[in-house]
Amino acid sequence: MKPCGEEEEEEGAAGGGGGGGGGGDPWKECLELAVQLALRAGQIIRKALTEEKQVSTKTSAADLVTETDHFVENLIISVLKEKFPSHRFIAEESTAAGSKCVLTDSPTWIIDPVDGTCNFVHRFPTVAVSIGFAVNKELEFGVIYHCTEERLYTGRRGQGAFCNDKRLQVSKETDISKALILTEIGPKRDPATLKLFLGNIERLLKAQAHGVRVIGSSTLALCHLASGAADAYYQFGLHCWDLAAATVIIREAGGTVIDTSGGPLDLMSCRVIAAGTREMAMFIAQEIQTIHYRRDDEN
């Protein structure tokens, strides 16, 4: 399977694919606005990428935040609140500032304004904005915009996943010896955590995986999986705003998203395995050791 944008396949609907059906779709308007906001945010991030930045840290020296993260998040939330005043919001910088991270049955927007902030700070161009949407604790759609490559990924529950209107399809590889695996390091860098992190990579390489890649953006790594450019992804230490939109996109592209224990995904658990096939996901679940992070809903 080629990366998205390289195939002349089925076109999606509603500005980026999978945007809802006819007049009976209650969330079509939400998806369309999410697409507009992701594109608008992408323009801001692209411009800011080349400019001087004010950089601060959050949970560790590797957990960075800039004024652009705050500006983009405030922009997205203010527009959505004006349009949908009864909806709830979970967003990265608001949570870092003390807002509760609780998923209820209410329509809820789950937002990462700049995914890949460390990349963004260093002008490394793998940067995205991610907007997920859940109702009754079930993920309805996801929008992820790769700001520098101008690739718009969308997924709508039951309606497929798309990149720039081209349908996405995951890899169907089941053999680890033929697999390319993606992961991210996570913010904790103490010796014990690093030993576990490197040990997990070692286990997969000893299982003869073709390779393990770290690109600095969880959402875009997951989009590469959805497009079939990689076969699996795992991480400890990512958050619900890294995962919400991408989970819809991967599932609608035919993939599997589970907990690292092999059980069902818990969006607040700060851990995940995603793969093109359940066989690949379960193999990785059996190989890797757990790195413990605090749950998102314990903040």
Contacts in CASP RR format, 6 or more apart in sequence:
PFRMAT RR
TARGET T0000
AUTHOR 0000-0000-0000
METHOD contacts of the structure
MODEL  1
MKPCGEEEEEEGAAGGGGGGGGGGDPWKECLELAVQLALRAGQIIRKALT
EEKQVSTKTSAADLVTETDHFVENLIISVLKEKFPSHRFIAEESTAAGSK
CVLTDSPTWIIDPVDGTCNFVHRFPTVAVSIGFAVNKELEFGVIYHCTEE
RLYTGRRGQGAFCNDKRLQVSKETDISKALILTEIGPKRDPATLKLFLGN
IERLLKAQAHGVRVIGSSTLALCHLASGAADAYYQFGLHCWDLAAATVII
REAGGTVIDTSGGPLDLMSCRVIAAGTREMAMFIAQEIQTIHYRRDDEN
1 169 0 8 1.000
1 170 0 8 1.000
1 171 0 8 1.000
1 227 0 8 1.000
1 228 0 8 1.000
1 229 0 8 1.000
2 227 0 8 1.000
2 229 0 8 1.000
3 224 0 8 1.000
3 227 0 8 1.000
3 228 0 8 1.000
3 229 0 8 1.000
4 151 0 8 1.000
4 153 0 8 1.000
4 162 0 8 1.000
4 163 0 8 1.000
4 164 0 8 1.000
4 166 0 8 1.000
4 168 0 8 1.000
4 223 0 8 1.000
4 227 0 8 1.000
5 151 0 8 1.000
5 163 0 8 1.000
5 164 0 8 1.000
5 166 0 8 1.000
7 166 0 8 1.000
8 166 0 8 1.000
9 166 0 8 1.000
9 167 0 8 1.000
10 166 0 8 1.000
10 167 0 8 1.000
11 17 0 8 1.000
11 162 0 8 1.000
11 165 0 8 1.000
11 166 0 8 1.000
11 167 0 8 1.000
12 18 0 8 1.000
12 19 0 8 1.000
12 162 0 8 1.000
12 165 0 8 1.000
12 167 0 8 1.000
13 19 0 8 1.000
13 20 0 8 1.000
13 21 0 8 1.000
13 159 0 8 1.000
14 20 0 8 1.000
14 21 0 8 1.000
14 28 0 8 1.000
14 31 0 8 1.000
14 32 0 8 1.000
14 35 0 8 1.000
15 32 0 8 1.000
15 35 0 8 1.000
15 152 0 8 1.000
15 154 0 8 1.000
15 165 0 8 1.000
16 35 0 8 1.000
16 152 0 8 1.000
16 154 0 8 1.000
16 162 0 8 1.000
16 164 0 8 1.000
16 165 0 8 1.000
17 154 0 8 1.000
17 155 0 8 1.000
17 156 0 8 1.000
17 160 0 8 1.000
17 162 0 8 1.000
17 165 0 8 1.000
18 31 0 8 1.000
18 141 0 8 1.000
18 154 0 8 1.000
18 155 0 8 1.000
18 156 0 8 1.000
18 159 0 8 1.000
18 160 0 8 1.000
18 161 0 8 1.000
18 162 0 8 1.000
18 252 0 8 1.000
19 25 0 8 1.000
19 28 0 8 1.000
19 31 0 8 1.000
19 32 0 8 1.000
19 141 0 8 1.000
19 154 0 8 1.000
19 155 0 8 1.000
19 156 0 8 1.000
19 159 0 8 1.000
20 27 0 8 1.000
20 28 0 8 1.000
20 31 0 8 1.000
20 156 0 8 1.000
20 159 0 8 1.000
21 28 0 8 1.000
21 159 0 8 1.000
22 28 0 8 1.000
27 133 0 8 1.000
27 135 0 8 1.000
27 140 0 8 1.000
27 141 0 8 1.000
27 156 0 8 1.000
30 84 0 8 1.000
30 107 0 8 1.000
30 133 0 8 1.000
30 140 0 8 1.000
30 141 0 8 1.000
31 133 0 8 1.000
31 141 0 8 1.000
31 142 0 8 1.000
31 143 0 8 1.000
31 154 0 8 1.000
31 156 0 8 1.000
33 79 0 8 1.000
33 80 0 8 1.000
33 83 0 8 1.000
34 109 0 8 1.000
34 131 0 8 1.000
34 132 0 8 1.000
34 133 0 8 1.000
34 141 0 8 1.000
34 142 0 8 1.000
34 143 0 8 1.000
35 143 0 8 1.000
35 152 0 8 1.000
35 154 0 8 1.000
37 75 0 8 1.000
37 76 0 8 1.000
37 79 0 8 1.000
37 80 0 8 1.000
37 131 0 8 1.000
38 129 0 8 1.000
38 131 0 8 1.000
38 143 0 8 1.000
38 144 0 8 1.000
38 145 0 8 1.000
38 152 0 8 1.000
39 145 0 8 1.000
39 152 0 8 1.000
40 75 0 8 1.000
41 72 0 8 1.000
41 75 0 8 1.000
41 76 0 8 1.000
41 113 0 8 1.000
41 129 0 8 1.000
41 145 0 8 1.000
41 147 0 8 1.000
42 72 0 8 1.000
42 129 0 8 1.000
42 145 0 8 1.000
42 147 0 8 1.000
44 68 0 8 1.000
44 71 0 8 1.000
44 72 0 8 1.000
44 75 0 8 1.000
45 68 0 8 1.000
45 72 0 8 1.000
45 114 0 8 1.000
45 120 0 8 1.000
45 127 0 8 1.000
45 129 0 8 1.000
45 147 0 8 1.000
46 147 0 8 1.000
46 148 0 8 1.000
48 66 0 8 1.000
48 68 0 8 1.000
48 120 0 8 1.000
49 120 0 8 1.000
49 123 0 8 1.000
49 125 0 8 1.000
49 127 0 8 1.000
49 147 0 8 1.000
49 148 0 8 1.000
50 123 0 8 1.000
53 66 0 8 1.000
53 67 0 8 1.000
53 68 0 8 1.000
53 120 0 8 1.000
53 121 0 8 1.000
54 66 0 8 1.000
54 67 0 8 1.000
55 64 0 8 1.000
55 65 0 8 1.000
55 66 0 8 1.000
55 121 0 8 1.000
56 64 0 8 1.000
56 65 0 8 1.000
56 66 0 8 1.000
57 63 0 8 1.000
57 64 0 8 1.000
57 65 0 8 1.000
58 64 0 8 1.000
58 65 0 8 1.000
58 96 0 8 1.000
58 187 0 8 1.000
59 187 0 8 1.000
60 187 0 8 1.000
60 188 0 8 1.000
60 189 0 8 1.000
61 189 0 8 1.000
62 118 0 8 1.000
62 185 0 8 1.000
62 186 0 8 1.000
62 187 0 8 1.000
62 189 0 8 1.000
63 187 0 8 1.000
64 117 0 8 1.000
64 118 0 8 1.000
64 121 0 8 1.000
65 93 0 8 1.000
65 96 0 8 1.000
65 117 0 8 1.000
66 114 0 8 1.000
66 117 0 8 1.000
66 120 0 8 1.000
66 121 0 8 1.000
68 113 0 8 1.000
68 114 0 8 1.000
68 120 0 8 1.000
69 92 0 8 1.000
69 93 0 8 1.000
69 113 0 8 1.000
69 114 0 8 1.000
69 117 0 8 1.000
70 93 0 8 1.000
70 113 0 8 1.000
72 113 0 8 1.000
72 114 0 8 1.000
72 129 0 8 1.000
73 91 0 8 1.000
73 92 0 8 1.000
73 93 0 8 1.000
73 94 0 8 1.000
73 111 0 8 1.000
73 113 0 8 1.000
76 91 0 8 1.000
76 109 0 8 1.000
76 111 0 8 1.000
76 113 0 8 1.000
76 129 0 8 1.000
76 131 0 8 1.000
77 89 0 8 1.000
77 91 0 8 1.000
77 94 0 8 1.000
77 109 0 8 1.000
77 111 0 8 1.000
80 87 0 8 1.000
80 89 0 8 1.000
80 109 0 8 1.000
81 87 0 8 1.000
81 89 0 8 1.000
84 107 0 8 1.000
86 106 0 8 1.000
86 107 0 8 1.000
87 106 0 8 1.000
87 107 0 8 1.000
87 108 0 8 1.000
87 109 0 8 1.000
88 104 0 8 1.000
88 106 0 8 1.000
88 107 0 8 1.000
88 108 0 8 1.000
88 109 0 8 1.000
89 108 0 8 1.000
89 109 0 8 1.000
89 111 0 8 1.000
90 99 0 8 1.000
90 101 0 8 1.000
90 102 0 8 1.000
90 103 0 8 1.000
90 108 0 8 1.000
90 109 0 8 1.000
90 110 0 8 1.000
90 111 0 8 1.000
90 240 0 8 1.000
90 241 0 8 1.000
91 99 0 8 1.000
91 109 0 8 1.000
91 110 0 8 1.000
91 111 0 8 1.000
91 112 0 8 1.000
91 113 0 8 1.000
91 241 0 8 1.000
92 111 0 8 1.000
92 112 0 8 1.000
92 113 0 8 1.000
92 239 0 8 1.000
92 241 0 8 1.000
93 113 0 8 1.000
95 101 0 8 1.000
95 239 0 8 1.000
95 241 0 8 1.000
95 296 0 8 1.000
95 299 0 8 1.000
98 299 0 8 1.000
100 299 0 8 1.000
101 240 0 8 1.000
101 268 0 8 1.000
101 296 0 8 1.000
101 297 0 8 1.000
101 299 0 8 1.000
102 297 0 8 1.000
103 110 0 8 1.000
103 134 0 8 1.000
103 137 0 8 1.000
103 240 0 8 1.000
103 267 0 8 1.000
103 268 0 8 1.000
103 297 0 8 1.000
104 137 0 8 1.000
105 135 0 8 1.000
105 136 0 8 1.000
105 137 0 8 1.000
106 135 0 8 1.000
107 133 0 8 1.000
107 134 0 8 1.000
107 135 0 8 1.000
108 133 0 8 1.000
108 134 0 8 1.000
108 135 0 8 1.000
109 131 0 8 1.000
109 132 0 8 1.000
109 133 0 8 1.000
110 131 0 8 1.000
110 132 0 8 1.000
110 133 0 8 1.000
110 134 0 8 1.000
110 240 0 8 1.000
110 241 0 8 1.000
110 244 0 8 1.000
110 245 0 8 1.000
111 130 0 8 1.000
111 131 0 8 1.000
111 132 0 8 1.000
111 241 0 8 1.000
112 128 0 8 1.000
112 129 0 8 1.000
112 130 0 8 1.000
112 219 0 8 1.000
112 239 0 8 1.000
112 241 0 8 1.000
112 242 0 8 1.000
113 129 0 8 1.000
114 120 0 8 1.000
114 127 0 8 1.000
114 128 0 8 1.000
114 129 0 8 1.000
115 127 0 8 1.000
115 128 0 8 1.000
115 129 0 8 1.000
115 130 0 8 1.000
115 144 0 8 1.000
115 217 0 8 1.000
115 218 0 8 1.000
115 219 0 8 1.000
115 220 0 8 1.000
115 242 0 8 1.000
116 126 0 8 1.000
116 127 0 8 1.000
116 128 0 8 1.000
116 216 0 8 1.000
116 217 0 8 1.000
116 218 0 8 1.000
118 124 0 8 1.000
118 216 0 8 1.000
119 125 0 8 1.000
119 126 0 8 1.000
119 127 0 8 1.000
119 216 0 8 1.000
119 217 0 8 1.000
120 127 0 8 1.000
124 216 0 8 1.000
125 148 0 8 1.000
125 149 0 8 1.000
126 146 0 8 1.000
126 148 0 8 1.000
126 215 0 8 1.000
126 216 0 8 1.000
126 217 0 8 1.000
126 220 0 8 1.000
127 146 0 8 1.000
127 147 0 8 1.000
127 148 0 8 1.000
127 217 0 8 1.000
128 144 0 8 1.000
128 145 0 8 1.000
128 146 0 8 1.000
128 147 0 8 1.000
128 217 0 8 1.000
128 219 0 8 1.000
128 220 0 8 1.000
128 223 0 8 1.000
129 144 0 8 1.000
129 145 0 8 1.000
129 147 0 8 1.000
130 142 0 8 1.000
130 143 0 8 1.000
130 144 0 8 1.000
130 219 0 8 1.000
130 241 0 8 1.000
130 242 0 8 1.000
130 244 0 8 1.000
130 245 0 8 1.000
130 246 0 8 1.000
131 142 0 8 1.000
131 143 0 8 1.000
131 144 0 8 1.000
131 245 0 8 1.000
132 139 0 8 1.000
132 141 0 8 1.000
132 142 0 8 1.000
132 143 0 8 1.000
132 244 0 8 1.000
132 245 0 8 1.000
132 248 0 8 1.000
133 139 0 8 1.000
133 140 0 8 1.000
133 141 0 8 1.000
133 142 0 8 1.000
133 244 0 8 1.000
134 140 0 8 1.000
134 244 0 8 1.000
138 157 0 8 1.000
139 157 0 8 1.000
139 244 0 8 1.000
139 247 0 8 1.000
139 248 0 8 1.000
139 267 0 8 1.000
140 156 0 8 1.000
140 157 0 8 1.000
140 248 0 8 1.000
141 154 0 8 1.000
141 155 0 8 1.000
141 156 0 8 1.000
141 157 0 8 1.000
141 245 0 8 1.000
141 248 0 8 1.000
142 153 0 8 1.000
142 154 0 8 1.000
142 155 0 8 1.000
142 156 0 8 1.000
142 244 0 8 1.000
142 245 0 8 1.000
142 246 0 8 1.000
142 248 0 8 1.000
142 249 0 8 1.000
143 152 0 8 1.000
143 153 0 8 1.000
143 154 0 8 1.000
143 155 0 8 1.000
143 245 0 8 1.000
144 152 0 8 1.000
144 153 0 8 1.000
144 154 0 8 1.000
144 219 0 8 1.000
144 220 0 8 1.000
144 223 0 8 1.000
144 245 0 8 1.000
144 246 0 8 1.000
144 249 0 8 1.000
145 151 0 8 1.000
145 152 0 8 1.000
145 153 0 8 1.000
146 152 0 8 1.000
146 153 0 8 1.000
146 220 0 8 1.000
146 223 0 8 1.000
151 163 0 8 1.000
151 164 0 8 1.000
151 223 0 8 1.000
152 163 0 8 1.000
152 164 0 8 1.000
153 161 0 8 1.000
153 162 0 8 1.000
153 163 0 8 1.000
153 168 0 8 1.000
153 223 0 8 1.000
153 226 0 8 1.000
153 245 0 8 1.000
153 249 0 8 1.000
154 161 0 8 1.000
154 162 0 8 1.000
154 163 0 8 1.000
154 249 0 8 1.000
155 161 0 8 1.000
155 162 0 8 1.000
155 245 0 8 1.000
155 248 0 8 1.000
155 249 0 8 1.000
155 252 0 8 1.000
156 248 0 8 1.000
156 252 0 8 1.000
157 248 0 8 1.000
157 251 0 8 1.000
157 252 0 8 1.000
158 252 0 8 1.000
159 252 0 8 1.000
160 167 0 8 1.000
160 168 0 8 1.000
160 252 0 8 1.000
160 253 0 8 1.000
161 167 0 8 1.000
161 168 0 8 1.000
161 226 0 8 1.000
161 248 0 8 1.000
161 249 0 8 1.000
161 250 0 8 1.000
161 251 0 8 1.000
161 252 0 8 1.000
161 253 0 8 1.000
161 254 0 8 1.000
162 168 0 8 1.000
163 223 0 8 1.000
163 227 0 8 1.000
168 226 0 8 1.000
168 227 0 8 1.000
168 228 0 8 1.000
168 249 0 8 1.000
168 252 0 8 1.000
168 253 0 8 1.000
169 227 0 8 1.000
169 228 0 8 1.000
169 253 0 8 1.000
169 254 0 8 1.000
170 225 0 8 1.000
170 226 0 8 1.000
170 227 0 8 1.000
170 228 0 8 1.000
170 250 0 8 1.000
170 253 0 8 1.000
170 254 0 8 1.000
170 255 0 8 1.000
170 275 0 8 1.000
170 276 0 8 1.000
170 277 0 8 1.000
171 225 0 8 1.000
171 228 0 8 1.000
171 230 0 8 1.000
171 231 0 8 1.000
171 276 0 8 1.000
171 277 0 8 1.000
172 276 0 8 1.000
172 277 0 8 1.000
173 179 0 8 1.000
173 231 0 8 1.000
173 276 0 8 1.000
173 277 0 8 1.000
173 280 0 8 1.000
174 277 0 8 1.000
174 279 0 8 1.000
174 280 0 8 1.000
176 204 0 8 1.000
176 207 0 8 1.000
176 208 0 8 1.000
176 209 0 8 1.000
176 280 0 8 1.000
176 283 0 8 1.000
176 284 0 8 1.000
177 207 0 8 1.000
177 208 0 8 1.000
177 209 0 8 1.000
177 210 0 8 1.000
178 210 0 8 1.000
178 231 0 8 1.000
179 209 0 8 1.000
179 210 0 8 1.000
179 211 0 8 1.000
179 231 0 8 1.000
179 232 0 8 1.000
179 280 0 8 1.000
180 209 0 8 1.000
180 210 0 8 1.000
180 211 0 8 1.000
180 213 0 8 1.000
180 229 0 8 1.000
180 230 0 8 1.000
180 231 0 8 1.000
181 204 0 8 1.000
181 209 0 8 1.000
181 211 0 8 1.000
181 212 0 8 1.000
181 213 0 8 1.000
181 230 0 8 1.000
181 231 0 8 1.000
181 232 0 8 1.000
181 233 0 8 1.000
181 234 0 8 1.000
181 284 0 8 1.000
182 212 0 8 1.000
182 213 0 8 1.000
182 214 0 8 1.000
182 215 0 8 1.000
182 221 0 8 1.000
182 222 0 8 1.000
182 224 0 8 1.000
182 225 0 8 1.000
182 230 0 8 1.000
182 232 0 8 1.000
182 233 0 8 1.000
183 200 0 8 1.000
183 201 0 8 1.000
183 212 0 8 1.000
183 213 0 8 1.000
183 214 0 8 1.000
183 221 0 8 1.000
183 233 0 8 1.000
183 234 0 8 1.000
183 235 0 8 1.000
184 214 0 8 1.000
184 215 0 8 1.000
184 216 0 8 1.000
184 218 0 8 1.000
184 221 0 8 1.000
184 235 0 8 1.000
184 238 0 8 1.000
185 197 0 8 1.000
185 214 0 8 1.000
186 197 0 8 1.000
186 235 0 8 1.000
186 236 0 8 1.000
186 237 0 8 1.000
186 238 0 8 1.000
187 237 0 8 1.000
188 237 0 8 1.000
188 291 0 8 1.000
188 293 0 8 1.000
193 291 0 8 1.000
196 289 0 8 1.000
196 290 0 8 1.000
196 291 0 8 1.000
197 236 0 8 1.000
197 291 0 8 1.000
199 289 0 8 1.000
200 234 0 8 1.000
200 287 0 8 1.000
200 288 0 8 1.000
200 289 0 8 1.000
200 291 0 8 1.000
201 212 0 8 1.000
203 287 0 8 1.000
203 288 0 8 1.000
203 289 0 8 1.000
204 211 0 8 1.000
204 212 0 8 1.000
204 284 0 8 1.000
204 287 0 8 1.000
204 288 0 8 1.000
205 211 0 8 1.000
205 212 0 8 1.000
207 283 0 8 1.000
207 287 0 8 1.000
213 221 0 8 1.000
213 230 0 8 1.000
215 221 0 8 1.000
215 224 0 8 1.000
218 235 0 8 1.000
218 238 0 8 1.000
218 242 0 8 1.000
218 243 0 8 1.000
218 246 0 8 1.000
219 242 0 8 1.000
219 245 0 8 1.000
219 246 0 8 1.000
221 230 0 8 1.000
221 233 0 8 1.000
222 233 0 8 1.000
222 243 0 8 1.000
222 246 0 8 1.000
222 247 0 8 1.000
222 249 0 8 1.000
222 250 0 8 1.000
222 274 0 8 1.000
223 246 0 8 1.000
223 249 0 8 1.000
224 230 0 8 1.000
225 231 0 8 1.000
225 232 0 8 1.000
225 233 0 8 1.000
225 250 0 8 1.000
225 255 0 8 1.000
225 274 0 8 1.000
225 275 0 8 1.000
225 276 0 8 1.000
226 246 0 8 1.000
226 249 0 8 1.000
226 250 0 8 1.000
226 253 0 8 1.000
226 255 0 8 1.000
227 253 0 8 1.000
228 253 0 8 1.000
228 276 0 8 1.000
231 275 0 8 1.000
231 276 0 8 1.000
231 280 0 8 1.000
232 273 0 8 1.000
232 274 0 8 1.000
232 275 0 8 1.000
232 276 0 8 1.000
232 280 0 8 1.000
232 281 0 8 1.000
232 284 0 8 1.000
233 272 0 8 1.000
233 273 0 8 1.000
233 274 0 8 1.000
233 275 0 8 1.000
234 260 0 8 1.000
234 272 0 8 1.000
234 273 0 8 1.000
234 274 0 8 1.000
234 284 0 8 1.000
234 288 0 8 1.000
235 271 0 8 1.000
235 272 0 8 1.000
236 260 0 8 1.000
236 270 0 8 1.000
236 271 0 8 1.000
236 290 0 8 1.000
236 291 0 8 1.000
236 292 0 8 1.000
236 293 0 8 1.000
237 270 0 8 1.000
237 271 0 8 1.000
237 291 0 8 1.000
237 293 0 8 1.000
238 270 0 8 1.000
238 271 0 8 1.000
238 272 0 8 1.000
239 270 0 8 1.000
239 296 0 8 1.000
240 267 0 8 1.000
240 268 0 8 1.000
240 296 0 8 1.000
243 257 0 8 1.000
243 267 0 8 1.000
243 272 0 8 1.000
244 267 0 8 1.000
246 274 0 8 1.000
247 257 0 8 1.000
247 265 0 8 1.000
247 267 0 8 1.000
247 274 0 8 1.000
250 256 0 8 1.000
250 257 0 8 1.000
250 274 0 8 1.000
250 276 0 8 1.000
251 257 0 8 1.000
254 276 0 8 1.000
255 274 0 8 1.000
255 275 0 8 1.000
255 276 0 8 1.000
255 277 0 8 1.000
256 274 0 8 1.000
256 275 0 8 1.000
256 276 0 8 1.000
256 277 0 8 1.000
256 278 0 8 1.000
256 280 0 8 1.000
256 281 0 8 1.000
257 265 0 8 1.000
257 272 0 8 1.000
257 273 0 8 1.000
257 274 0 8 1.000
258 264 0 8 1.000
258 265 0 8 1.000
258 272 0 8 1.000
258 273 0 8 1.000
258 274 0 8 1.000
258 278 0 8 1.000
258 281 0 8 1.000
258 282 0 8 1.000
258 285 0 8 1.000
259 265 0 8 1.000
259 266 0 8 1.000
259 269 0 8 1.000
259 271 0 8 1.000
259 272 0 8 1.000
259 273 0 8 1.000
259 285 0 8 1.000
260 271 0 8 1.000
260 272 0 8 1.000
260 273 0 8 1.000
260 285 0 8 1.000
260 288 0 8 1.000
260 290 0 8 1.000
261 285 0 8 1.000
261 290 0 8 1.000
262 273 0 8 1.000
262 281 0 8 1.000
262 282 0 8 1.000
262 285 0 8 1.000
263 285 0 8 1.000
265 272 0 8 1.000
267 296 0 8 1.000
268 295 0 8 1.000
268 296 0 8 1.000
268 297 0 8 1.000
269 295 0 8 1.000
269 296 0 8 1.000
270 293 0 8 1.000
270 294 0 8 1.000
270 295 0 8 1.000
270 296 0 8 1.000
271 290 0 8 1.000
271 291 0 8 1.000
271 293 0 8 1.000
273 281 0 8 1.000
273 284 0 8 1.000
273 285 0 8 1.000
274 281 0 8 1.000
275 281 0 8 1.000
275 284 0 8 1.000
END
